[in-house]
Amino acid sequence: MSDKRASGLLIMNPKATTASEGTLDVLVGALSSELDLRHEHTRYRGHAADLAEQAAQDGVDVVIAFGGDGTVNEAVTGLMAHGSGPDERPALAIVPGGSTNVFARALGLPNHAVEATGALLRLLRRSGDDEATRFAGRTRLVSLGAVRPDDEADERYFTFSAGFGFDAAVVGEVERQRANGKKSTHTLYVRSALREYFRRTDKRNAPITAKAADGSMLPELFMAIIANTSPWTYLGQRQIIATPEAGFETGLDLFGLTTLAALPVWSTVGRLIASSPRLATGRGVILRHDLPELTLLAHRPVPFQVDGDYLGPRERVTFRSVPAALRVFA
């Protein structure tokens, strides 16, 4: 048995919704009781990815991300840049600090920083001392989605979903509102969705076509959500489930809309909010499960987002499932 403690890097987004100086101090103190801990604040977009990648190169055992889904996504991207398999990368731990925290909640983690830290500490205390089995039974292997926009050289990774079309346009509008000083709230998302639907969206000409790995084409779409897990998002405490069968042990799932006509759209919205099992039978809804790959093409630039991070308009995005990609404390 070894007395050596596991090493950890805590990546903290000081601009996270629930971040405060007191919260950050409590996190550092608590995690230092179980880990040989170093902590860093993010200072620019992409900094969490740089920090996580360097931690992997340095042989750190655990990378803890404190922040929202954007911070977690960056940390995952940095970890995935190192090694060829999950056992060659640090394990990931999440302390949710954002407004929605979809990935953390999909893993079953508490949606509160203090409670999530307590859960993580209990897992760390139960971990073995032997290097080979230190985190056995305390982490789970999860799949990720990988996406290459417009044939760019580098892939991006996503933990819960990516959106192409109307969904991403709403995310972009929310980011614009936040840049103007608005707080990230569920009300802001609802208002942004209504604004996009009634004022800006072309409801007649579907811009997206989808091609599966076998070459088959799907109907033209106004919106496509590519899901790595379920739920798609949360509205307060309520799960919004767009792809009921999606999970961390399967390939990617597709939710698409072939119409933006008012009656079928509002019917679908009602079924999403109610988590209705009849979602797949709704008019204008396309569902596909366990896809290894998928390519979305647009005849004009279409808004694109990854894990709630708006990446601007794109004309082609290629997705693939990455099974058993990362070990996560959960």
Buried (B, 14 or more C-beta within 10 A) or exposed (E): EEEEBBBBBBBBBBEBBBBEEEBBEBBBEBBBEBBEBBBBBBEEEEBBBBBBBBBBEEEBBBBBBBBBBBBBBBBBBBBBBBEEEBEEBBBBBBBBBBBBBBBBBBBEBBBBBBEBBEBBBEBBEEBBEEEEEBBEEBBBBBBBBBBBBEEEEEBBBBBBBBBBBBBBBBBBBBBEBEEEEBEBEBEBBEBBBEBBBEEEBEBEEBBBBBBBBEEEEBBBBBBBBBBBBBBBBBBEEBBBBBBBBBBBEBBBBBBBBBBBBEEBBEBBBEBBEEBBEEBBEBEBBBBBBEBEBBBBBBEEEBBBBBBBBBBEBBBBBBBBBBEBBBBBBB
